[in-house]
Amino acid sequence: MSIRVTYVTSSEFKREEIEVLAASDWWRLPNGERVGERFSFEVRQVSIKEHLEIDIATLVLAEVTNAYSQLKVPCIVEHAGLIFDKYYDRGYPGGLTKPMWDTLGDDFVTETNSGGSTAHARACVAYCDGMEVHSFTGETRGKIVSTPSGARSFYWDTVFAPDGAPRADMTYAEIVEDPSFGLNSKLQLSQSQKALTAFLEFRSNHPPKLWSE
């Protein structure tokens, strides 16, 4: 019997990514077990008050507590942001990436003077089972490109070029759009996949204290 994971998000991009991940053959737990054979995912849309925090873990812990208070079942929430290497020790812009991007859009790079700078994409997954709250982090190193590239409008996918991309300076958006690579190629590099994998490894060995499988 698979373990059900309730994934709370209002983003259709995140819904698509978790569905592709769950169906993929390559997404596996550290013990080699395919994630899709061990876990099933239910995506739930819940209105969550967004918090302004530079620290992404602090932000997402508050959000998952809010989500659990509404659903009353164990659930996860994920949030991601960019960390400029120049400000890595301060985690900036971190949790502020989304409101900054919402406001600036393609002007984000010029307004933050970040074009050509190295950066980390950081994702945090927070889990709440009613008694305990935990967070799990994944990071992907890369750079901010000087000019947004790609049409996939999933926030800053058009400006972040991950290390290990199929071609140099290829953004997440370009990877997804290229028929030779696609969404699976992005997800293998993705900070979100790394954070989710860390959570699933934990969940494999820690059943909820208030719930039975």
C-alpha positions in Angstrom: 0.0 0.0 0.0 1.4 3.4 -1.0 1.9 6.3 1.4 -0.3 9.2 0.5 1.2 12.6 0.5 -1.0 15.7 0.5 0.7 18.4 -1.5 -0.8 21.9 -0.9 -0.4 24.4 -3.8 -2.4 26.7 -6.0 0.2 26.6 -8.7 -0.6 24.7 -11.9 3.1 24.6 -12.6 3.8 22.8 -9.3 0.9 20.4 -9.9 2.3 19.5 -13.3 5.8 19.0 -11.9 4.7 16.7 -9.1 2.6 14.6 -11.5 5.6 14.2 -13.9 7.9 13.4 -11.0 5.6 10.8 -9.6 5.3 9.1 -13.0 9.0 9.2 -13.7 11.2 6.1 -13.5 14.3 7.9 -12.5 12.9 9.6 -9.3 14.0 7.2 -6.6 14.6 7.2 -2.9 18.2 6.8 -1.6 17.6 3.1 -1.2 16.8 2.8 -4.9 13.1 2.3 -4.6 11.1 4.2 -7.2 9.1 7.1 -5.5 6.0 6.4 -7.5 5.8 2.8 -6.2 6.2 4.0 -2.6 4.2 7.2 -2.6 1.0 8.6 -4.1 0.4 12.3 -4.3 -2.8 14.2 -3.8 -2.7 17.9 -4.8 -4.9 20.1 -2.7 -5.6 23.8 -3.3 -5.9 25.7 -0.1 -5.9 29.5 0.4 -2.8 30.2 2.5 -1.7 33.6 3.8 1.8 34.3 2.4 4.4 35.6 4.8 7.2 38.0 4.0 10.4 36.4 5.2 13.9 36.3 3.7 14.5 32.9 5.3 12.5 30.4 3.1 12.4 27.7 5.8 10.7 30.1 8.3 8.2 31.2 5.6 7.2 27.7 4.6 6.9 26.4 8.2 4.3 29.1 8.8 2.5 28.2 5.6 2.3 24.5 6.3 1.0 25.1 9.8 -1.7 27.2 8.3 -2.5 24.6 5.7 -2.8 21.8 8.3 -5.1 24.0 10.4 -7.5 24.0 7.5 -7.1 20.4 6.2 -6.6 18.6 9.4 -4.5 15.9 7.6 -0.7 15.6 7.3 0.4 17.8 4.4 3.4 19.5 2.8 4.0 22.9 1.3 6.9 23.9 -0.8 8.4 27.3 -1.5 11.5 28.2 -3.5 13.6 31.3 -4.1 16.9 32.5 -5.4 19.9 33.1 -3.2 22.6 35.4 -4.8 26.0 34.0 -3.9 27.1 37.5 -2.9 24.5 37.4 -0.1 24.5 33.6 0.5 25.2 34.0 4.2 22.1 36.2 4.5 19.9 34.1 2.2 18.9 37.1 0.0 16.5 37.5 -1.7 15.3 34.1 -0.6 11.6 34.3 0.4 11.4 37.7 -1.1 12.1 36.4 -4.6 8.4 35.7 -5.4 7.0 39.2 -4.4 10.0 40.8 -6.1 9.4 38.8 -9.3 5.6 39.4 -9.2 6.3 43.2 -9.1 9.3 43.4 -11.4 8.8 40.5 -13.9 11.5 40.5 -16.6 13.0 43.7 -15.0 14.1 41.6 -12.0 17.6 41.1 -13.4 18.3 44.7 -14.2 16.7 46.1 -11.0 18.7 43.7 -8.8 21.8 44.1 -10.9 22.2 40.3 -10.8 22.8 39.5 -14.5 25.8 37.1 -14.8 26.0 36.6 -11.1 26.3 33.1 -9.5 23.4 32.0 -7.4 21.6 29.1 -5.8 18.1 28.1 -6.3 16.8 26.9 -2.9 13.6 25.0 -2.2 12.2 24.2 1.2 9.5 21.6 1.8 7.7 21.8 5.1 5.7 18.9 6.6 3.1 19.1 9.4 1.3 16.0 10.9 -0.6 17.8 13.6 2.1 17.2 16.3 5.4 17.9 14.6 6.6 20.3 11.9 9.7 19.6 9.9 11.4 21.3 6.9 13.7 19.9 4.2 16.0 21.9 1.9 17.3 21.3 -1.6 19.7 23.6 -3.6 20.9 23.8 -7.2 23.8 26.1 -8.0 23.8 28.1 -11.2 23.8 31.7 -12.5 21.4 34.5 -13.3 21.4 35.2 -17.0 21.5 38.8 -18.2 18.5 38.4 -20.5 15.4 36.3 -19.7 15.2 33.3 -22.0 12.3 30.9 -22.6 8.6 31.4 -22.5 7.5 29.1 -19.7 6.3 31.7 -17.2 7.0 29.8 -14.0 8.4 32.7 -12.1 12.2 33.0 -12.4 12.6 29.8 -14.6 13.4 32.3 -17.4 16.5 33.8 -15.6 18.1 30.9 -13.7 20.6 28.7 -15.6 21.4 25.7 -13.5 24.8 24.0 -13.3 24.7 20.8 -15.3 22.2 22.1 -17.9 22.4 20.4 -21.3 23.9 23.6 -22.7 25.8 26.4 -21.1 23.6 29.2 -19.7 20.4 27.3 -20.6 17.6 28.4 -18.3 15.1 26.2 -16.7 12.5 27.6 -19.1 14.6 26.7 -22.1 15.3 23.2 -20.9 11.5 22.5 -20.5 10.7 23.9 -23.9 13.4 22.1 -25.8 11.9 18.8 -27.2 15.3 17.1 -26.8 15.1 17.6 -23.0 11.8 18.7 -21.5 10.4 18.9 -18.0 12.0 15.7 -16.8 15.4 17.1 -17.6 14.7 20.2 -15.5 13.3 18.2 -12.6 16.5 16.0 -12.5 18.4 19.2 -11.7 15.7 20.9 -9.7 16.1 22.1 -6.1 12.4 21.2 -5.5 13.0 17.5 -6.4 16.0 17.5 -4.0 13.9 18.9 -1.2 11.0 16.6 -1.9 13.4 13.6 -1.9 14.8 14.6 1.5 11.2 14.8 2.8 10.2 11.4 1.3 13.2 9.7 2.8 12.1 11.1 6.2 8.5 10.2 5.7 9.4 6.6 4.8 10.7 6.1 8.3 8.4 8.4 10.3 4.7 7.7 10.2 2.4 10.5 11.5 1.9 10.3 15.2 -1.8 11.1 15.1 -2.6 9.0 12.0 -2.3 5.4 10.8 -1.4 4.5 7.2 
